[in-house]
Amino acid sequence: MNQNHIYERKQFEALFRQEKIDRLDERLAVLDAFLANEGHITAPELAAILKAARKAYVVDFVEETLELMCRYGFAQKNRFDNGILRYEHRHLGQHHDHMICTKCKKIVEFENDRLEALQFHIAREYGFHMLQHRMEIYGICGDCLSEHVSRMPLSMARPGERLIIKEMVGGNKARLRLMSMGLKIGDAIDVINNYGNGQVVVGMDTQRYVMGRGIAQKIIVEIADPVDIGGVGK
């Protein structure tokens, strides 16, 4: 346990004694297991770690302790895109944001002083006194991206991806079909939704396009480089 965690444990014990929180020794065991885990953890996952260490507490008790830890500033909770409640350490005086891979669900923490300063500057420009903030960037991590095929049918694309239309299979008739929709080879599109065996919804600039599975399978795309197209969300 590092020095910061030792100090937090002492604060935790002092505050919980002061507030006369029951089952203190058991709650300290939950805290120790939590501090030993640097990730974003659910109550059932933490209960499983404790059980493996021969400290079997019911999930409700573990969750109640985590909620107390949030109340007193030792933890904070997040619900990322899948809605599952996860807890992470809250170190006073420190702030970080998150990048979440929509494929493997990896969560990456990052800090950027320039970004923090810019957010405060923007808030001041709007006459807004910022109390707290949270940034979550959703995308595909480097590991998953390296496994991603360079070219694929639009029907395989994931919501949120920005793509370049590279080819239209099926000859001139298929290419004319694409043009009649208002799209052409070289266009950058954003995937809004992909309904499995149903329709694919994409956007370009301010226009939305809805197409069936058949046409989406004939449109060959590749992931766009934001540098080449003037930035994501153009």
C-alpha positions as CSV (number, residue, x, y, z in Angstrom):
1,M,0.0,0.0,0.0
2,N,1.6,3.3,-1.0
3,Q,1.9,6.4,1.3
4,N,-1.2,8.1,-0.3
5,H,-3.3,5.0,0.4
6,I,-2.0,4.7,3.9
7,Y,-3.0,8.3,4.6
8,E,-6.4,7.8,3.1
9,R,-7.0,4.6,5.2
10,K,-6.2,6.6,8.3
11,Q,-8.6,9.3,7.3
12,F,-11.3,6.7,6.4
13,E,-11.0,5.1,9.9
14,A,-11.0,8.4,11.7
15,L,-14.1,9.7,9.8
16,F,-16.0,6.4,10.1
17,R,-15.3,6.3,13.9
18,Q,-16.4,9.9,14.2
19,E,-19.6,9.2,12.3
20,K,-20.2,6.0,14.3
21,I,-20.4,3.9,11.2
22,D,-21.0,0.2,12.1
23,R,-18.9,-2.8,11.2
24,L,-15.8,-0.7,10.9
25,D,-13.2,-3.5,10.7
26,E,-15.2,-5.1,7.8
27,R,-15.5,-1.8,6.0
28,L,-11.7,-1.3,6.4
29,A,-11.2,-4.7,4.7
30,V,-13.4,-3.5,1.8
31,L,-11.4,-0.2,1.6
32,D,-8.1,-2.1,1.5
33,A,-9.3,-4.3,-1.4
34,F,-10.6,-1.2,-3.1
35,L,-7.4,0.7,-2.7
36,A,-5.4,-2.3,-4.0
37,N,-7.4,-2.1,-7.3
38,E,-6.5,0.8,-9.6
39,G,-9.2,0.1,-12.1
40,H,-12.9,0.9,-12.4
41,I,-14.7,-1.8,-10.4
42,T,-18.2,-2.9,-9.7
43,A,-19.5,-3.9,-6.3
44,P,-19.9,-7.6,-7.4
45,E,-16.3,-7.6,-8.8
46,L,-15.0,-6.2,-5.5
47,A,-17.0,-8.8,-3.5
48,A,-15.4,-11.5,-5.6
49,I,-11.9,-10.2,-4.9
50,L,-12.7,-10.2,-1.1
51,K,-14.2,-13.7,-1.3
52,A,-11.0,-14.9,-3.0
53,A,-9.1,-13.4,-0.1
54,R,-11.3,-15.4,2.3
55,K,-13.3,-12.3,3.3
56,A,-16.8,-13.2,2.1
57,Y,-19.1,-10.3,2.4
58,V,-22.5,-10.1,0.6
59,V,-22.6,-7.8,-2.4
60,D,-25.1,-5.5,-0.6
61,F,-22.7,-4.8,2.2
62,V,-19.8,-4.1,-0.2
63,E,-22.0,-1.8,-2.3
64,E,-23.2,0.0,0.9
65,T,-19.6,0.5,1.9
66,L,-18.7,1.8,-1.5
67,E,-21.6,4.3,-1.4
68,L,-20.3,5.5,2.1
69,M,-16.9,5.9,0.5
70,C,-18.4,8.1,-2.2
71,R,-20.3,10.1,0.4
72,Y,-17.1,10.9,2.3
73,G,-14.9,11.5,-0.7
74,F,-12.8,8.3,-1.0
75,A,-14.4,7.0,-4.1
76,Q,-16.5,8.3,-7.0
77,K,-18.8,6.4,-9.4
78,N,-19.3,6.4,-13.1
79,R,-21.7,4.9,-15.6
80,F,-20.1,4.6,-19.0
81,D,-21.9,3.7,-22.2
82,N,-23.1,0.3,-21.0
83,G,-24.7,1.8,-17.9
84,I,-23.0,-0.4,-15.4
85,L,-22.1,1.4,-12.2
86,R,-18.4,1.4,-11.6
87,Y,-16.4,2.9,-8.7
88,E,-12.9,4.4,-8.8
89,H,-10.5,6.1,-6.4
90,R,-11.0,9.8,-5.7
91,H,-7.7,11.4,-4.7
92,L,-8.3,14.9,-3.5
93,G,-6.7,17.6,-5.6
94,Q,-6.4,15.4,-8.6
95,H,-8.6,15.2,-11.7
96,H,-8.6,12.9,-14.7
97,D,-10.8,12.1,-17.7
98,H,-11.6,8.9,-19.5
99,M,-11.4,7.3,-22.9
100,I,-13.6,4.3,-23.4
101,C,-13.2,1.7,-26.2
102,T,-16.6,0.8,-27.6
103,K,-15.3,-2.6,-28.8
104,C,-13.3,-4.1,-25.9
105,K,-14.7,-1.7,-23.2
106,K,-11.2,-0.8,-22.0
107,I,-11.2,2.4,-19.9
108,V,-8.1,4.6,-20.1
109,E,-7.6,7.5,-17.7
110,F,-5.7,10.6,-18.9
111,E,-4.7,14.0,-17.6
112,N,-4.1,17.1,-19.7
113,D,-3.3,20.5,-18.1
114,R,-3.9,22.4,-21.3
115,L,-7.3,20.8,-21.7
116,E,-8.2,21.6,-18.1
117,A,-7.2,25.3,-18.5
118,L,-9.1,25.5,-21.8
119,Q,-12.3,24.2,-20.1
120,F,-12.1,26.8,-17.4
121,H,-11.4,29.5,-20.0
122,I,-14.4,28.5,-22.0
123,A,-16.6,28.5,-18.9
124,R,-15.4,32.1,-18.0
125,E,-16.2,33.2,-21.6
126,Y,-19.8,32.2,-21.1
127,G,-19.9,33.8,-17.6
128,F,-20.2,30.3,-16.1
129,H,-18.6,29.3,-12.7
130,M,-17.6,25.7,-13.2
131,L,-17.8,23.6,-10.1
132,Q,-16.9,20.2,-11.6
133,H,-16.8,18.5,-15.0
134,R,-16.4,15.2,-16.6
135,M,-15.1,14.2,-20.1
136,E,-15.7,10.8,-21.6
137,I,-14.2,10.1,-25.1
138,Y,-15.7,7.1,-26.9
139,G,-13.8,5.4,-29.7
140,I,-11.7,2.4,-30.6
141,C,-8.4,1.8,-28.7
142,G,-5.1,1.2,-30.5
143,D,-5.2,-2.6,-29.8
144,C,-8.7,-3.0,-31.3
145,L,-7.8,-0.6,-34.2
146,S,-4.8,-2.7,-35.2
147,E,-7.2,-5.7,-35.5
148,H,-9.7,-3.7,-37.5
149,V,-9.8,-4.5,-41.2
150,S,-8.6,-1.6,-43.3
151,R,-11.6,-1.8,-45.6
152,M,-15.0,-3.2,-45.0
153,P,-18.6,-3.0,-46.1
154,L,-20.6,-0.2,-44.5
155,S,-22.9,-2.8,-43.1
156,M,-20.0,-3.9,-40.7
157,A,-19.4,-0.4,-39.3
158,R,-20.0,0.5,-35.7
159,P,-22.1,3.5,-34.5
160,G,-19.8,6.5,-33.9
161,E,-17.2,5.6,-36.5
162,R,-16.2,8.2,-39.1
163,L,-15.5,6.7,-42.4
164,I,-14.5,7.5,-46.0
165,I,-16.4,5.9,-48.9
166,K,-13.8,4.2,-51.0
167,E,-15.6,2.0,-53.4
168,M,-19.1,0.9,-54.6
169,V,-19.2,-2.7,-55.7
170,G,-21.8,-3.8,-58.3
171,G,-20.7,-1.7,-61.3
172,N,-22.1,1.6,-62.7
173,K,-25.6,0.8,-61.7
174,A,-24.6,0.6,-58.0
175,R,-22.5,3.8,-58.3
176,L,-25.4,5.7,-59.8
177,R,-27.6,4.4,-56.9
178,L,-25.1,5.8,-54.5
179,M,-25.0,9.2,-56.3
180,S,-28.8,9.3,-56.4
181,M,-28.8,9.2,-52.6
182,G,-26.5,12.2,-52.5
183,L,-23.3,10.4,-51.7
184,K,-20.2,9.7,-53.8
185,I,-16.7,8.1,-53.6
186,G,-14.5,10.1,-51.2
187,D,-17.2,11.4,-49.0
188,A,-16.6,11.3,-45.2
189,I,-19.6,9.9,-43.3
190,D,-20.5,9.4,-39.7
191,V,-22.2,6.2,-38.7
192,I,-25.3,7.1,-36.6
193,N,-26.8,3.7,-36.2
194,N,-26.4,0.2,-37.5
195,Y,-29.4,-1.9,-36.7
196,G,-27.9,-5.4,-37.2
197,N,-30.0,-7.0,-39.9
198,G,-32.0,-3.8,-40.5
199,Q,-31.2,-0.3,-41.7
200,V,-28.0,1.7,-41.5
201,V,-28.2,5.4,-40.7
202,V,-25.3,7.7,-41.6
203,G,-24.7,11.4,-41.6
204,M,-22.7,13.8,-43.8
205,D,-22.5,17.5,-42.7
206,T,-26.1,18.2,-41.7
207,Q,-27.8,15.6,-43.8
208,R,-28.9,12.1,-42.6
209,Y,-29.1,9.1,-44.9
210,V,-31.0,5.9,-44.3
211,M,-30.2,2.8,-46.4
212,G,-31.1,-0.8,-46.4
213,R,-28.8,-3.7,-45.7
214,G,-28.3,-4.6,-49.4
215,I,-26.9,-1.2,-50.4
216,A,-24.9,-0.9,-47.2
217,Q,-23.1,-4.2,-48.1
218,K,-22.0,-2.8,-51.4
219,I,-20.5,0.5,-50.0
220,I,-16.9,-0.2,-49.1
221,V,-15.5,2.2,-46.5
222,E,-12.4,2.7,-44.4
223,I,-11.8,4.5,-41.1
224,A,-11.1,8.2,-41.8
225,D,-8.0,10.0,-40.5
226,P,-9.3,13.1,-38.7
227,V,-6.1,15.0,-39.9
228,D,-7.0,14.3,-43.5
229,I,-10.6,15.4,-43.2
230,G,-10.3,18.5,-41.0
231,G,-11.1,16.9,-37.6
232,V,-13.8,14.7,-36.2
233,G,-17.2,16.2,-36.1
234,K,-16.5,18.4,-39.1
